[in-house]
Amino acid sequence: MVEVESDPKKTLSIMLFSGPYGSQDADHMCRIAEKAMDKGYGVQIFLYGDGVHAQLKGQAPKMFMNIGEKLTDLAKRGAIIKSCVRCSQARGYVEDEFDEEADRYPSSKALDEVKIYSLYGFINFIKSTDKLITLGSG
């Protein structure tokens, strides 16, 4: 009997440049990520520029998809979510130096499921991705 090795899981990386609620880019990101995971893809999300506002804790939109809740749900399903440290720092999310033990920059304002990381986090995503989607203007 010959063993057939199954294909390793494909990976989709999404880079979000737009903040939530100013356009539908964050909504599209969440829907695309959900569908990709439903089809068996691994998903990696990198928040950049105003896209880092998607990581804000306590979002409470009345008539829109709650992007913070969606990111939390995606992370619980296995998505890896990182946010650019320079962009996060410029917008008030980073509160201290890099925490080696936690492997992230600390923030009480950002969702726990989002790791604030250097731009190298995105470079590592690119190295391991099969498909890349960018949303928003960068």
N, C-alpha and C positions, 0 to 999 in steps of 0.2 A: 504494500500500500504506500502510495506517495503522499506525503503531507504537503498541503498547499498552504503557504503562509498568507494570511489575510493582509490586506493593505493597512498600513498604519493609519491612524486617525488623521484626516486632513485638518489644517488649521486656517481659520479666517482671522485676519487682523483688521480692525477698524480704527481709524484715527479721526477723532471728532475735533474740529476747529471752532464750531459755533456753540454759543451758550444755549442752555435750554430755554424754551418759551419765546425766544425772539424769532425763531424759525422752526421748521419741522425736522431739522437735521438730527437732533437728539432722539426724536420719536422714531425716525427712520432707522437710526443706529440700533435702537432697542429691538425694533421689529425684525430687522435683518439678523441681528445676533440670535434672537429667539428661533427664527426659522432655520438658521444654520445649525444651531444646537439640536433642533428637532431632527435634522437630517444627518446627525452624527458628527458634525464638525466640532473641533475644539475652537473656542473663541477667545480672542485677546482684544482688549479695548485700550486705546491710549488717548487720554484727554489732553488737549494742547490748546494754547491760546485761550480764548473765552470758553472753550469746551471744558476747562477745569471747573467751571461753575456747576457742572452736572454732578460733582461730588459733594455739594453742599448738604449738610444734615438739615433735617427739619423742613424740607420743601413742602409747600402746601398749596399747589395750584388748584383752583376751583373748577376750571373748565378744560384742563389739559391733562395729558398723561403725566403722572408723577415720575419724573426721570430718576430721582433718588431711589424710590421704591423699586423701579424697574432694574436699576443697576444692582441693587441688593439682591433681587430675585435672580438675576443673571449670575451673580457671583456664587449664590447658593447652588446653582446648577453646574458650576464649574468654570465659568468664565474668569479669566484673569484680567483685572482692571488696574491700570496704572495711570498716574497723572504726572505731567511734567513739573518738576520742582521749581524751575525758574518762573514758569507761568503761574504756578500756585503761590509761590512766594510773593510775586508782584501783586497778586490779588488778595493777599492777607490770609492765606490758608496755612502757611508753614510757621510753626511756633518755636522751633529749636533746631539744633544741628542734627545731622543724620544719626539715627539710632541703629547701630550695627546689630544689636540683638533682634530688633523687630524688622530689620532690613527695610527701613522706610524713614521718611521725615515725619515727625510727629505733628498732628493737627487735631484739635478738638472740634474743628468746624467741618472736617471732611468725613464722609462715610467710612466706617471701619473697613469695609470691603474694598476700598480703593487705596492702593499703595502709592503714596507720593514718592516719586523716584526720579532719578536723573534721566536725561534724554537717552542715555544708554539703554534704558528699559525699552524704548521704542526700537532702537537698533537691534536689540536681542529679539524683539518680536519679528522684525523683518527677516532675520536669519532663520527663524523657525516657521515662517508662514508659507502657505500655499497660495493664498489669495489675499489681496490688500484692497481695502476700500477707504477712501477719504471723503469726509462729509464736511461741508462748510468751506469758507474761504480762508486761506492761510497766508 
